[in-house]
Amino acid sequence: MDEVAAGTGDAAAMAAASAPMFGVLDIVLLAGMAGFGIYWVYFRSSSKPQPPPTKGYTMQPTLVAPKANDSSFIAKMKASGKNIVVFYGSQTGTAEEFALRLVKEAARYGMKALYPADPEECEMEELSKLSEINNSLVIFCMATYGEGDPTDNASAFYEWLKSEEPDLTGVNYAVFGLGNKTYEHFNSMGKFFDKRLEELGATRVVEAGVGDDDGNMEEDFLTWKDTLWPAVLDFFGLEMNLQEISMRQYRLEIPDVPSEKLFTGEIARLRAYQTQRPPFDAKNPFLAQVTAWRELHKGGDRSCMHIELDISNSKLRYDAGDHVAVYPVNDPALVNRFGELLSVDLDTPISLVNIDDQSTKKHPFPCPCTYRTALSHYLDITSNPRTHVLKELAEHTTNFEEKQKLLMMASSSVEGKELYQQWVLHDNRSLLHILEDLPSCKPSLDLVCELLTRLQSRYYSISSSSKLHPETVHITAVLLKYTTPTGRINKGVATTWLASKKPQLDQPPHQVPVFIRKSQFRLPARHQTPIIMIGPGTGVAPFRGFIQERLKVKREGKPVGDTVLFFGCRKKKEDFLYEEEFEESIQEGLLTLHTAFSREQPDTKVYVTHLLKEQGEYIWRIISEESGHIYVCGDARNMARDVHDIIVDICSKYGKLSSSEAHAFVKKLETQRRYSADVWS
């Protein structure tokens, strides 16, 4: 068989050898390839004149610069001839507002500042290159958030500056910190940036400013600002040469677009509420349906709402102790008043466009939209205007006395500061109130929209446990309503709006834009760990979630440690929140409840602080011997501070510790997250 096979192979080889080397098809293919090669080398490259390399960008499919260039603040400063950059770390918008005011004022002193920069959108590693720009300066307006933390938009920059060692020699800087003295870690971010920049070799041009929101933040800022510019001019050897220039940052355009191209309240993406898609966050909130709404107060003239929001199908997750943020809508009556006072059709489409083409912030709020949408969804129309706003309003006031009043309050004189404190802050006037009380003040509505700050989301401690309610988030909120010294009725923006969301059988469900903010306010990992919760009024909200979670564990037959709640309100029969639920937890052997009713006895007021003192020995045993946790929720200005002092006194008295030792002990509890506070002022 092998020999036959071999013979066949030889015959095939001889036949192949006698055949032509190339067939007709091969020749055609080779000729085609040769012709294409000649065309490619000699004709294609010269068939059309090539643009110079420097104009190569015209051939690109997009004219938008790459993201790296967009985030290079150094490149922008060099390209626009600017020598000052102002960064802000802002959670509520105040630090960003102050940064914008500094940018505008720089121009009055003959200097050029880059539009306020968000550290989250910039290459902060470029900070050391600032020394390459002559007479350059970086200013930081940094707010402190939570328990001494950086704001969300400054957290990455904070971590980088803390862990890295960039050489900032030749970088000149100034810092203004924003905080609240009622919080333990007052202004820690401002202090950190001021100290850290110096450690890295940067040069401080002026002493850091410290703003206290518990006092008068505006006055603190003005006082620091009055020292900033003279110090900057002196540092760079420049002469004082104030220039009167336009302080407008945006120009008005009337867009010719169909209605479906107008924003109607969306935070970032057009038609985001019509086509919802995850992930949901601060820039893309989820429209949660209101599934339950009930009044918690049993009597009296006040109102406290319990609201349940459906988050099924959102992929949002939460834990007991987290916060839910709500984007509210302003009172339509107040919105309409702007149109009446300034004789403007509020349904006119508008777009405010930044005059600084180097800025990444093209609009102050989502544009294009109507005046009505801007005033309803995007602008804070109820807060007290700051002094720079009054100065702008004065330019549009015809009555001499009214104009002088505004200019006086906008000045840095003692009389002006006192008048501003009394007429604006104490009397609680909003910009709308000022337009009502000074009838010759008639600014354009687009200027008003530029001057007003952004309407912020409102945060509420979630009053439910996801272990029990995985598809709903519960809110506990007091309806805010009060009379001002001028006799006006002021209402809370968010709670007034939420009060109108009560489900009706004959109407479709109300929807509320929300997102979840994670918190460090957490139950211990071990259910057996004892907890002491201190929450008067709506401060009880997160503890309702804690109790729900522990009751579920107990019902499953698992051991649960001491669960103790100190709750206070005015009267048991009026505002004892969730009384029936807490009674059920007591009956099932989970909860130990201590209540203080401050208005029950006409001659004696009892608060939770009194009850803490009475239970001092027990509290000491729980935290010293049983590794228990303490939680405080509520008013930061008085209650939380008083509770902290009482816990220190308890440690001193029952632990036989000196004052310094007791403070150190409580400090250690905080460091170990065994003393946690969720407070507001």
VOGU-3710 file (C-alpha; in Angstrom, 3 decimals, decimal comma):
1> mdevaagtgd> 0,000/0,000/0,000  2,848/2,333/0,796  4,481/1,764/-2,644  1,191/2,494/-4,525  0,748/5,699/-2,571  4,288/6,774/-3,330  3,820/6,257/-7,071  0,658/8,321/-7,144  2,434/11,196/-5,370  5,285/11,280/-7,911
11> aaamaaasap> 2,870/11,494/-10,854  1,077/14,429/-9,224  4,388/16,213/-8,660  5,404/15,801/-12,330  2,024/17,165/-13,498  2,385/20,196/-11,237  5,905/20,898/-12,499  4,751/20,952/-16,152  1,853/23,465/-15,441  2,353/27,321/-15,957
21> mfgvldivll> 3,647/29,272/-12,854  0,730/31,854/-12,805  -2,814/31,478/-13,890  -4,927/34,252/-15,487  -6,624/35,096/-12,148  -3,256/35,378/-10,374  -1,979/37,827/-12,987  -5,112/40,001/-12,665  -4,799/40,146/-8,872  -1,085/40,995/-8,976
31> agmagfgiyw> -1,672/43,762/-11,504  -4,418/45,255/-9,370  -2,258/45,262/-6,215  0,667/46,869/-8,086  -1,581/49,601/-9,484  -3,046/50,405/-6,024  0,466/50,624/-4,575  1,581/53,102/-7,229  -1,553/55,224/-6,617  -1,031/55,193/-2,809
41> vyfrssskpq> 2,613/56,306/-3,067  2,539/58,820/-5,894  -0,961/60,153/-6,322  -3,076/59,910/-3,134  -0,924/62,095/-0,894  -0,613/64,795/-3,561  -4,108/64,720/-4,984  -5,292/67,373/-2,505  -3,334/70,111/-0,743  -2,888/69,175/2,928
51> ppptkgytmq> -3,761/71,731/5,614  -0,901/72,943/7,790  -0,358/70,851/10,915  -1,368/73,774/13,119  -4,854/73,680/11,621  -5,265/69,955/11,919  -8,058/70,407/14,463  -10,406/71,545/11,675  -10,446/67,999/10,388  -11,666/66,583/13,705
61> ptlvapkand> -15,306/65,519/14,002  -15,775/67,611/17,176  -14,556/71,034/18,211  -14,784/70,258/21,932  -11,379/70,140/23,577  -10,367/66,831/25,159  -11,379/66,370/28,770  -7,787/66,740/29,977  -7,664/70,232/28,489  -11,114/71,059/29,842
71> ssfiakmkas> -9,903/70,293/33,354  -6,566/72,109/33,050  -7,071/75,357/34,929  -3,438/76,330/34,314  -3,936/76,105/30,544  -7,086/78,209/30,808  -5,343/80,862/32,915  -2,442/81,095/30,481  -4,741/81,213/27,462  -6,914/83,981/28,903
81> gknivvfygs> -4,175/85,974/30,636  -5,634/85,464/34,114  -3,548/85,310/37,260  -6,070/84,435/40,005  -8,025/81,217/40,449  -10,671/80,727/43,143  -11,576/77,182/44,189  -14,573/76,321/46,331  -15,603/73,383/48,474  -19,357/73,804/48,815
91> qtgtaeefal> -22,228/71,641/50,032  -25,050/74,176/50,166  -23,811/76,773/47,666  -22,543/79,442/50,086  -18,833/78,814/49,477  -19,442/78,843/45,728  -21,309/82,140/46,058  -18,425/83,692/48,012  -15,965/82,433/45,384  -17,974/84,104/42,619
101> rlvkeaaryg> -17,994/87,389/44,524  -14,209/87,257/44,849  -13,842/86,629/41,115  -16,002/89,646/40,319  -14,215/91,871/42,815  -10,794/90,962/41,453  -11,703/92,792/38,259  -12,470/95,947/40,232  -8,902/95,886/41,550  -7,437/95,506/38,074
111> mkalypadpe> -6,779/91,782/38,368  -8,101/88,927/36,269  -9,574/85,885/37,964  -10,708/82,608/36,470  -14,360/81,836/37,029  -14,872/79,952/40,359  -13,418/76,500/39,914  -14,801/73,220/41,245  -11,873/71,031/42,446  -13,828/67,976/41,327
121> ecemeelskl> -13,657/69,179/37,714  -10,010/70,329/37,682  -6,597/68,685/37,550  -5,570/69,728/41,041  -2,165/68,093/40,549  -1,396/71,190/38,449  -1,412/73,401/41,542  2,392/73,473/41,668  2,466/74,907/38,114  0,707/78,061/39,312
131> seinnslvif> 4,153/79,512/40,038  4,725/79,627/36,261  2,181/82,472/36,015  3,467/85,893/37,044  1,838/87,496/40,132  -0,485/84,511/40,485  -2,720/83,714/43,439  -4,993/80,836/44,412  -7,889/81,449/46,801  -9,772/78,649/48,537
141> cmatygegdp> -13,308/79,083/49,920  -13,726/75,812/51,803  -16,746/74,736/53,824  -16,653/72,082/56,529  -19,346/69,444/56,290  -20,681/66,875/58,752  -18,255/65,856/61,463  -15,286/67,886/60,221  -15,354/66,406/56,717  -14,679/67,998/53,324
151> tdnasafyew> -17,622/68,740/51,066  -18,433/66,153/48,412  -16,838/68,154/45,590  -13,606/68,753/47,566  -13,110/65,305/49,108  -10,823/63,924/46,376  -8,635/67,047/46,453  -8,514/66,871/50,250  -7,374/63,242/50,207  -4,732/64,001/47,564
161> lkseepdltg> -3,369/67,009/49,426  -3,317/65,048/52,681  -1,505/61,992/51,307  0,779/63,437/48,608  3,773/65,773/48,928  3,634/68,197/45,967  6,194/71,008/45,984  4,146/74,205/46,171  7,083/76,565/46,438  6,248/79,788/44,612
171> vnyavfglgn> 2,475/79,270/44,946  0,715/82,185/46,683  -2,549/81,472/48,466  -5,382/82,710/50,682  -8,079/80,715/52,488  -11,560/81,529/53,749  -13,194/78,758/55,774  -16,925/78,336/56,310  -18,319/76,509/59,340  -20,624/76,602/62,318
181> ktyehfnsmg> -19,433/76,935/65,903  -22,197/74,724/67,195  -20,345/71,773/65,664  -17,330/70,279/67,387  -15,034/70,324/64,347  -15,617/73,993/63,613  -14,006/75,108/60,354  -11,656/72,116/60,269  -11,403/72,202/56,462  -10,427/75,873/56,314
191> kffdkrleel> -7,822/75,255/58,996  -6,515/72,146/57,221  -6,042/73,801/53,832  -4,426/76,886/55,352  -1,930/74,810/57,340  -1,281/72,123/54,722  -0,542/74,564/51,888  2,052/76,269/54,059  3,611/72,906/54,967  4,005/72,136/51,263
201> gatrvveagv> 5,912/75,359/50,630  3,161/77,720/49,495  3,173/81,358/50,653  0,256/82,733/52,661  -0,693/86,205/51,384  -3,224/87,029/54,115  -4,373/85,376/57,332  -7,114/82,819/56,820  -10,687/84,012/57,265  -13,148/82,165/59,480
211> gdddgnmeed> -16,865/82,311/58,783  -19,393/81,225/61,414  -22,869/80,386/60,176  -24,126/80,336/63,750  -23,227/84,012/63,987  -23,096/86,271/60,940  -21,346/84,551/58,044  -21,822/87,560/55,766  -20,115/89,948/58,165  -17,273/87,471/58,720
221> fltwkdtlwp> -16,730/87,258/54,971  -16,859/91,023/54,443  -14,390/91,633/57,264  -11,930/89,140/55,784  -12,487/90,390/52,230  -11,658/93,937/53,316  -8,232/92,686/54,436  -7,703/90,392/51,437  -7,412/92,845/48,554  -5,137/95,390/50,260
231> avldffglem> -2,877/92,490/51,316  -2,840/91,104/47,750  -1,991/94,522/46,247  0,755/95,044/48,814  2,160/91,544/48,273  2,488/92,049/44,507  3,505/95,713/44,775  0,404/96,991/42,973  -1,349/100,320/43,504  -4,958/100,636/44,645
241> nlqeismrqy> -6,920/101,551/41,521  -10,577/100,680/41,947  -12,498/100,403/38,690  -16,244/100,682/38,272  -17,097/97,816/35,947  -20,111/95,708/35,196  -20,481/92,959/37,778  -22,745/90,855/35,563  -21,489/87,330/35,010  -24,241/86,204/32,640
251> rleipdvpse> -25,967/87,681/29,614  -29,611/87,113/28,793  -30,576/85,266/25,630  -34,125/84,562/24,491  -33,925/81,082/22,924  -36,103/80,098/19,997  -36,611/76,451/20,866  -39,634/74,133/21,037  -41,145/73,513/24,460  -39,722/69,984/24,647
261> klftgeiarl> -36,229/71,521/24,584  -36,879/73,575/27,732  -35,848/72,376/31,188  -38,847/72,009/33,497  -37,153/71,324/36,828  -34,611/68,620/35,948  -31,339/68,955/37,838  -28,906/68,146/35,040  -30,255/66,096/32,117  -33,054/67,414/29,918
271> rayqtqrppf> -36,246/65,328/30,251  -34,641/63,238/32,995  -38,006/63,081/34,800  -39,766/61,755/31,682  -37,135/59,082/30,992  -35,808/57,965/34,363  -32,704/55,784/34,350  -30,279/54,790/37,123  -27,954/55,341/38,828  -29,804/57,952/40,870
281> daknpflaqv> -27,861/60,577/42,789  -27,710/64,325/43,470  -27,533/65,153/39,748  -30,045/62,513/38,728  -32,709/62,204/41,448  -35,341/59,500/41,438  -39,018/60,459/41,250  -40,428/58,616/44,256  -44,181/58,259/44,620  -45,767/59,328/47,902
291> tawrelhkgg> -47,528/56,211/49,131  -48,481/57,344/52,643  -48,915/60,682/54,433  -50,266/61,140/57,925  -50,306/63,743/60,676  -48,332/62,713/63,776  -49,458/65,458/66,157  -52,637/64,684/68,033  -53,420/68,274/68,969  -52,090/71,816/69,233
301> drscmhield> -51,468/74,308/66,443  -48,351/72,695/64,988  -48,001/69,941/62,393  -45,576/67,038/62,032  -45,803/64,855/58,944  -45,011/61,186/58,456  -44,374/60,563/54,747  -43,544/57,306/52,968  -41,799/57,339/49,585  -41,738/54,371/47,212
311> isnsklryda> -38,190/53,642/45,968  -38,907/50,253/44,404  -37,545/49,950/40,852  -34,924/52,628/41,630  -32,071/50,365/42,799  -31,609/52,850/45,641  -30,409/51,238/48,872  -30,265/52,675/52,370  -29,433/51,743/55,942  -31,015/53,005/59,147
321> gdhvavypvn> -29,278/56,293/59,943  -28,847/57,428/56,316  -30,398/60,616/54,931  -32,857/61,118/52,118  -32,498/64,338/50,129  -35,569/66,017/48,658  -35,587/68,634/45,897  -38,462/70,988/46,814  -40,426/73,497/44,728  -41,049/77,108/45,767
331> dpalvnrfge> -44,501/78,403/46,695  -46,298/79,364/43,425  -47,766/82,455/45,125  -44,276/83,802/45,823  -43,129/82,975/42,292  -46,086/84,816/40,771  -45,318/87,860/42,924  -42,023/88,384/41,074  -43,899/88,614/37,799  -46,397/91,072/39,277
341> llsvdldtpi> -43,783/93,378/40,838  -41,476/93,456/37,809  -44,192/93,274/35,118  -42,746/90,207/33,416  -44,427/87,260/31,712  -43,011/84,369/33,743  -43,609/81,893/30,919  -41,008/83,629/28,731  -38,208/81,201/27,757  -34,750/82,419/28,791
351> slvniddqst> -31,133/81,336/28,861  -28,452/82,961/31,007  -25,072/82,423/29,369  -21,707/82,941/31,079  -19,756/85,848/29,568  -16,509/84,062/30,509  -15,968/81,552/27,711  -13,212/79,864/29,762  -15,669/78,833/32,455  -16,891/75,258/32,654
361> kkhpfpcpct> -20,095/76,586/34,212  -21,990/77,887/31,196  -25,248/78,629/33,029  -26,151/79,429/36,668  -28,933/76,820/36,469  -30,242/74,463/33,765  -30,997/76,480/30,618  -32,979/77,125/28,560  -36,074/77,273/30,750  -38,799/79,768/31,572
371> yrtalshyld> -38,620/82,414/34,289  -41,318/80,446/36,110  -39,265/77,247/36,079  -36,145/79,079/37,280  -37,977/80,752/40,165  -39,900/77,589/41,069  -37,224/74,887/40,854  -33,746/76,380/40,658  -33,526/79,569/42,737  -33,708/80,250/46,466
381> itsnprthvl> -36,302/83,021/46,647  -36,918/82,980/50,415  -33,495/83,409/52,059  -31,969/86,712/53,201  -29,947/88,373/50,411  -26,287/89,166/51,106  -24,841/92,666/50,958  -23,458/92,469/47,401  -27,008/91,805/46,198  -28,196/95,014/47,865
391> kelaehttnf> -25,485/96,962/46,066  -26,674/95,595/42,722  -30,298/96,400/43,573  -29,331/100,000/44,425  -28,280/100,530/40,812  -31,876/99,856/39,770  -33,584/101,981/42,441  -34,862/105,442/41,451  -36,003/106,843/44,807  -33,046/108,619/46,461
401> eekqkllmma> -33,804/107,542/50,043  -34,445/103,928/49,058  -31,231/103,844/47,031  -29,176/105,304/49,871  -30,617/102,741/52,259  -29,482/99,891/50,045  -26,034/101,428/49,537  -25,665/101,974/53,287  -26,416/98,299/54,025  -23,981/97,236/51,284
411> sssvegkely> -21,160/99,303/52,764  -18,579/98,137/55,293  -19,377/100,956/57,731  -20,507/100,200/61,264  -23,846/101,900/60,621  -24,330/99,939/57,435  -23,590/96,608/59,111  -26,007/97,418/61,934  -28,748/98,400/59,481  -28,230/95,214/57,469
421> qqwvlhdnrs> -28,336/93,136/60,653  -31,615/94,746/61,732  -33,497/95,403/58,483  -32,532/92,262/56,549  -31,463/89,572/59,017  -33,486/90,354/62,157  -36,615/91,378/60,217  -36,070/88,335/57,964  -36,524/90,004/54,588  -36,038/88,072/51,391
431> llhiledlps> -35,217/89,718/48,065  -38,923/89,573/47,235  -39,729/91,403/50,482  -37,194/94,098/49,588  -38,856/94,622/46,199  -42,186/94,959/48,019  -40,875/97,389/50,659  -38,811/99,534/48,251  -41,242/100,092/45,372  -38,815/102,133/43,244
441> ckpsldlvce> -36,414/99,169/43,087  -37,049/97,625/39,663  -34,195/95,363/38,558  -34,600/93,248/35,452  -35,824/89,752/36,266  -32,812/88,180/34,559  -30,556/90,128/36,956  -32,657/88,860/39,873  -32,180/85,316/38,586  -28,418/85,871/38,479
451> lltrlqsryy> -28,307/87,341/41,986  -30,370/84,625/43,669  -28,507/81,526/44,861  -29,428/77,972/43,871  -32,277/76,257/45,660  -30,707/73,392/47,596  -32,022/69,946/48,346  -33,253/69,340/51,896  -31,880/66,408/53,916  -33,971/64,333/56,315
461> sissssklhp> -32,830/61,584/58,643  -34,577/58,474/57,364  -37,077/57,262/59,962  -37,320/53,645/58,814  -35,188/50,534/58,556  -34,486/48,943/55,181  -34,504/45,570/56,937  -38,218/46,080/57,500  -39,039/48,496/54,653  -36,615/47,812/51,775
471> etvhitavll> -38,811/49,476/49,146  -39,885/52,615/51,026  -38,149/55,509/52,735  -39,914/57,236/55,634  -39,607/60,946/56,494  -40,566/62,674/59,738  -40,791/66,456/59,294  -42,285/69,396/61,200  -44,169/71,886/59,054  -42,271/75,178/59,359
481> kyttptgrin> -44,416/78,306/59,598  -43,803/81,501/61,562  -44,512/85,246/61,661  -41,627/87,633/61,004  -41,120/90,999/62,777  -42,647/92,709/59,709  -45,854/90,715/60,168  -45,306/88,442/57,182  -46,003/84,713/57,367  -42,887/82,771/56,341
491> kgvattwlas> -43,170/79,101/55,456  -40,543/76,397/55,091  -39,923/75,725/51,403  -39,645/71,939/51,573  -42,126/71,159/54,348  -44,793/73,428/52,813  -44,329/71,615/49,506  -44,376/68,185/51,164  -47,541/69,137/53,051  -49,308/69,378/49,683
501> kkpqldqpph> -48,329/65,828/48,705  -51,003/63,977/50,646  -52,311/61,150/48,407  -55,849/61,606/47,054  -57,979/58,718/45,812  -59,172/60,570/42,712  -55,707/61,852/41,708  -52,515/60,224/40,402  -49,777/59,720/43,026  -47,601/62,700/43,863
511> qvpvfirksq> -43,923/62,373/42,986  -40,909/63,735/44,864  -37,344/63,957/43,431  -35,022/62,215/45,922  -31,620/60,625/46,365  -29,918/58,846/49,272  -26,925/60,224/51,155  -24,917/57,704/53,132  -24,119/58,430/56,767  -21,728/57,245/59,479
521> frlparhqtp> -24,668/57,214/61,918  -24,841/53,434/62,230  -26,056/50,760/64,607  -23,292/48,607/66,134  -22,355/45,557/64,085  -23,280/43,281/67,037  -26,945/43,262/68,039  -25,923/42,466/71,623  -24,141/45,839/72,001  -26,159/48,216/74,226
531> iimigpgtgv> -27,258/51,517/72,672  -28,430/54,772/74,252  -30,408/57,044/71,908  -31,099/60,713/72,692  -33,569/62,358/70,322  -36,126/64,993/71,353  -38,752/66,064/68,815  -38,051/65,003/65,234  -34,587/64,023/66,448  -36,240/60,687/67,161
541> apfrgfiqer> -36,505/59,982/63,414  -33,397/57,798/62,882  -34,041/56,012/66,186  -37,394/54,794/64,919  -35,379/52,983/62,233  -32,906/51,660/64,809  -35,746/50,335/66,984  -37,510/48,728/63,996  -34,319/46,912/63,079  -33,614/45,653/66,582
551> lkvkregkpv> -37,224/44,575/67,103  -37,035/42,492/63,925  -33,858/40,803/65,223  -35,503/40,112/68,598  -38,576/38,633/66,931  -36,259/36,254/65,085  -35,192/34,916/68,485  -31,719/36,438/68,490  -30,226/38,160/71,553  -30,361/41,970/71,532
561> gdtvlffgcr> -28,546/44,326/73,909  -30,100/47,136/75,960  -31,999/49,527/73,690  -32,659/52,794/75,531  -34,367/55,920/74,157  -34,502/59,372/75,744  -37,323/61,265/74,031  -38,720/64,707/74,709  -41,615/66,804/73,420  -43,982/69,474/74,708
571> kkkedflyee> -47,052/67,487/75,760  -47,774/63,764/75,825  -51,256/64,166/74,358  -50,147/66,523/71,568  -46,743/65,751/70,063  -45,546/62,392/71,390  -44,283/61,030/68,056  -44,775/57,320/67,281  -46,083/56,677/70,794  -47,985/53,525/69,825
581> efeesiqegl> -44,997/52,008/68,014  -42,656/52,642/70,919  -45,195/51,207/73,355  -45,276/48,031/71,266  -41,481/47,748/71,474  -41,680/48,198/75,239  -44,326/45,476/75,537  -42,129/43,066/73,559  -39,263/43,627/75,964  -36,958/45,496/73,589
591> ltlhtafsre> -37,162/49,185/74,445  -36,535/51,150/77,622  -38,090/54,595/77,179  -37,429/57,781/79,193  -39,751/60,677/78,301  -39,601/64,380/79,114  -42,656/66,598/78,515  -41,501/70,188/78,767  -44,938/71,892/78,797  -46,853/69,355/80,873
601> qpdtkvyvth> -46,355/71,166/84,171  -46,943/74,950/84,128  -44,243/75,664/86,710  -41,628/73,048/85,792  -40,010/72,321/82,453  -38,439/68,898/82,078  -36,042/68,165/79,204  -34,118/65,066/78,164  -30,989/66,602/79,701  -32,607/66,298/83,134
611> llkeqgeyiw> -33,345/62,627/82,528  -29,755/61,955/81,441  -28,468/63,292/84,750  -30,903/61,063/86,617  -29,634/58,015/84,713  -25,974/58,970/85,013  -24,802/55,864/86,865  -26,501/53,550/84,356  -25,093/55,463/81,385  -21,568/55,240/82,813
621> riiseesghi> -21,874/51,500/83,302  -23,097/50,998/79,729  -20,271/52,980/78,109  -17,458/51,977/80,479  -18,163/48,316/81,199  -20,372/47,102/78,364  -18,854/48,956/75,376  -22,188/50,627/74,690  -22,850/53,265/72,034  -24,396/56,727/72,471
631> yvcgdarnma> -26,383/58,407/69,688  -27,589/62,017/69,648  -29,918/63,518/67,041  -31,499/66,950/66,912  -30,640/70,581/67,576  -26,890/71,266/67,463  -26,994/74,753/68,910  -28,325/73,899/72,373  -29,462/70,316/72,914  -26,502/68,451/71,423
641> rdvhdiivdi> -23,981/70,707/73,145  -25,746/70,315/76,498  -25,901/66,520/76,086  -22,181/66,408/75,330  -21,384/68,390/78,481  -23,639/66,148/80,588  -21,977/62,966/79,266  -18,587/64,468/80,176  -19,883/65,272/83,672  -21,263/61,720/84,044
651> cskygklsss> -17,864/60,278/83,118  -16,179/62,559/85,611  -18,609/61,873/88,450  -19,152/58,128/88,147  -15,811/57,242/86,594  -13,860/59,268/89,158  -12,093/61,122/86,322  -10,672/64,619/86,262  -12,203/67,114/83,848  -9,422/66,623/81,289
661> eahafvkkle> -9,597/62,829/81,659  -13,390/62,888/81,182  -13,069/65,001/78,041  -10,393/62,642/76,729  -12,633/59,637/77,470  -15,555/61,112/75,510  -13,199/62,098/72,721  -12,064/58,484/72,509  -15,690/57,355/72,304  -16,163/59,701/69,337
671> tqrrysadvw> -13,019/58,433/67,643  -14,240/54,854/68,075  -17,649/55,926/66,706  -19,247/54,939/69,987  -20,496/58,523/70,453  -22,257/59,626/67,250  -24,222/62,779/66,491  -26,634/63,583/63,674  -27,396/67,229/64,370  -28,461/70,432/62,627
681> s> -28,646/74,105/63,569
//
